């Protein structure tokens, strides 16, 4: 004998009640997110929120290994980033859709090409200060800028390219200080 539905609650009504509850929950969450963005000053669309780790002194970076074949190696071996394990993250729900690779590290993307990496905030800040200092040291010297361009050409394309740059760079090279928003900064 088939179960009968209560006469006072049709299937379509149950769906709309459930849908309304989901909508209210989503609306509340959206309002919370907007409030947080306005309070923090994070009003720019597309800014990725910082991953919160169990250790408060860590900062994260999503390395897209699809950019080049040695991108992940560069980030880890040359730049000092550390692959992240799931138990290092304060709340895994903040990562959205993620998975772990064969080594157990947090990755995302269709093929797991984005790797979550971390380093201490102190080390990242030290690197950023050193980059700023190096950039500021280059400011204001047209001759130094031209020499840097020629040297880069020589090291990448050979002595003839460097010599061609030295002899054909005419005019002034100008530079200036520009403020860059924190979400535009790549790995250290």
WOWONOR-V919381 format. One record per residue. N is the residue number from 1. RES is the residue in one small letter. SS is DSSP state (helix for helix, strand for strand, loop for the rest). PSI is psi in degrees with one decimal (none if undefined). OMEGA is omega in whole degrees, -180 to 180 (none if undefined). Layout:
N & RES & SS & PSI & OMEGA
N & RES & SS & PSI & OMEGA
This chain:
1 & x & loop & 129.1 & -177
2 & x & loop & 144.1 & 176
3 & x & loop & 143.1 & 176
4 & x & loop & 142.9 & 176
5 & x & loop & 147.8 & 174
6 & x & loop & 138.7 & -177
7 & x & loop & -26.6 & -175
8 & x & loop & -4.3 & -178
9 & x & loop & 101.6 & 180
10 & x & loop & 159.3 & -180
11 & x & helix & -45.8 & -178
12 & x & helix & -34.2 & 177
13 & x & helix & -40.6 & 179
14 & x & helix & -41.1 & 178
15 & x & helix & -43.4 & -178
16 & x & helix & -34.3 & 176
17 & x & helix & -44.5 & 179
18 & x & helix & -43.8 & 179
19 & x & helix & -40.0 & 179
20 & x & helix & -41.0 & 179
21 & x & helix & -42.7 & 178
22 & x & helix & -43.2 & 180
23 & x & helix & -45.7 & 180
24 & x & helix & -42.6 & 179
25 & x & helix & -45.6 & 180
26 & x & helix & -39.2 & 179
27 & x & helix & -42.2 & 177
28 & x & helix & -44.4 & 179
29 & x & helix & -43.7 & 179
30 & x & helix & -43.6 & 178
31 & x & helix & -40.1 & 178
32 & x & helix & -43.4 & -180
33 & x & helix & -44.9 & -179
34 & x & helix & -42.4 & 178
35 & x & helix & -45.8 & 180
36 & x & helix & -42.3 & 179
37 & x & helix & -43.6 & -179
38 & x & helix & -39.6 & 179
39 & x & helix & -36.4 & -177
40 & x & helix & -12.3 & -177
41 & x & loop & 3.0 & -180
42 & x & loop & 76.5 & -176
43 & x & loop & -3.1 & -178
44 & x & loop & 128.5 & -179
45 & x & loop & 139.8 & 175
46 & x & loop & -3.8 & 179
47 & x & loop & 132.4 & 180
48 & x & loop & 131.3 & -180
49 & x & loop & 151.9 & -178
50 & x & loop & 137.4 & 177
51 & x & loop & 132.5 & 177
52 & x & loop & 126.0 & -180
53 & x & strand & 161.7 & 175
54 & x & loop & -40.3 & 173
55 & x & loop & 118.4 & -176
56 & x & loop & -17.3 & -177
57 & x & loop & 5.0 & -180
58 & x & strand & 145.9 & 172
59 & x & strand & 150.7 & -176
60 & x & strand & 163.5 & 178
61 & x & strand & 130.0 & 175
62 & x & strand & 112.9 & 180
63 & x & strand & 120.5 & 179
64 & x & strand & 100.0 & -178
65 & x & loop & -12.1 & 179
66 & x & loop & -13.5 & -179
67 & x & loop & -44.2 & 177
68 & x & loop & 161.1 & -175
69 & x & loop & -23.8 & -180
70 & x & loop & 14.8 & -177
71 & x & helix & -49.4 & -179
72 & x & helix & -42.5 & 178
73 & x & helix & -45.0 & 179
74 & x & helix & -46.6 & -178
75 & x & helix & -40.0 & -176
76 & x & helix & -53.3 & -172
77 & x & helix & -29.0 & -177
78 & x & helix & -25.3 & -175
79 & x & loop & -8.9 & 173
80 & x & loop & 12.4 & 178
81 & x & loop & 153.0 & -177
82 & x & strand & 131.7 & 176
83 & x & strand & 144.4 & -175
84 & x & loop & 135.4 & 172
85 & x & strand & 151.0 & -178
86 & x & helix & -35.5 & -177
87 & x & helix & -1.9 & 176
88 & x & helix & -17.9 & -175
89 & x & strand & 134.8 & -177
90 & x & loop & -44.5 & -178
91 & x & loop & 109.9 & -175
92 & x & helix & -22.5 & -180
93 & x & helix & -23.0 & 179
94 & x & helix & -16.9 & -178
95 & x & helix & -12.9 & -176
96 & x & loop & -139.3 & 180
97 & x & loop & 114.6 & 177
98 & x & loop & 168.8 & 175
99 & x & strand & 177.8 & 175
100 & x & strand & 146.0 & 178
101 & x & loop & -173.1 & -177
102 & x & loop & -27.2 & 179
103 & x & loop & -2.3 & 180
104 & x & loop & 7.6 & -178
105 & x & strand & 150.8 & -180
106 & x & strand & 126.7 & 177
107 & x & strand & 164.1 & 174
108 & x & strand & 176.5 & -178
109 & x & loop & 162.6 & -176
110 & x & loop & -36.8 & -179
111 & x & loop & 16.5 & -179
112 & x & loop & 31.3 & -176
113 & x & loop & -15.4 & 178
114 & x & strand & 121.9 & -176
115 & x & strand & 131.3 & 176
116 & x & strand & 123.3 & -179
117 & x & strand & 161.2 & 177
118 & x & strand & 164.3 & 170
119 & x & strand & 168.4 & 179
120 & x & strand & 148.0 & 178
121 & x & helix & -38.3 & 180
122 & x & helix & -46.1 & 180
123 & x & helix & -42.9 & 178
124 & x & helix & -43.0 & 179
125 & x & helix & -37.8 & 177
126 & x & helix & -43.7 & 179
127 & x & helix & -44.3 & -178
128 & x & helix & -39.3 & 177
129 & x & helix & -42.1 & 180
130 & x & helix & -39.2 & 177
131 & x & helix & -44.8 & 179
132 & x & helix & -44.9 & 179
133 & x & helix & -44.0 & 180
134 & x & helix & -41.7 & 179
135 & x & helix & -42.0 & 179
136 & x & helix & -33.0 & 179
137 & x & helix & -27.9 & -179
138 & x & helix & -14.8 & -177
139 & x & loop & 145.1 & 170
140 & x & loop & -5.6 & -179
141 & x & loop & 102.6 & 179
142 & x & helix & -41.7 & -180
143 & x & helix & -41.8 & 179
144 & x & helix & -42.0 & 179
145 & x & helix & -44.6 & 178
146 & x & helix & -41.9 & 179
147 & x & helix & -40.2 & 178
148 & x & helix & -41.7 & 179
149 & x & helix & -45.8 & -180
150 & x & helix & -41.8 & 179
151 & x & helix & -41.7 & 178
152 & x & helix & -42.2 & 179
153 & x & helix & -42.4 & 180
154 & x & helix & -42.4 & -177
155 & x & helix & -31.1 & -178
156 & x & helix & -36.4 & -173
157 & x & helix & -3.0 & 178
158 & x & loop & 167.3 & -176
159 & x & helix & -37.5 & -179
160 & x & helix & -40.5 & 179
161 & x & helix & -41.6 & 178
162 & x & helix & -43.3 & 179
163 & x & helix & -39.4 & 178
164 & x & helix & -40.7 & 178
165 & x & helix & -43.2 & 180
166 & x & helix & -42.0 & -175
167 & x & helix & -18.7 & -175
168 & x & helix & -6.5 & 176
169 & x & loop & 112.8 & -177
170 & x & loop & 143.9 & 177
171 & x & loop & -173.4 & -177
172 & x & loop & 141.0 & 170
173 & x & loop & 121.7 & -179
174 & x & loop & 153.6 & 178
175 & x & loop & 165.0 & 179
176 & x & loop & 164.7 & 178
177 & x & loop & 132.7 & 179
178 & x & loop & 136.6 & 177
179 & x & loop & 129.1 & -180
180 & x & loop & 132.1 & 179
181 & x & loop & 143.9 & -174
182 & x & helix & -30.3 & -178
183 & x & helix & -5.0 & 178
184 & x & helix & -2.9 & -176
185 & x & loop & 129.6 & 178
186 & x & loop & -165.4 & -177
187 & x & loop & 155.0 & -178
188 & x & loop & none & none
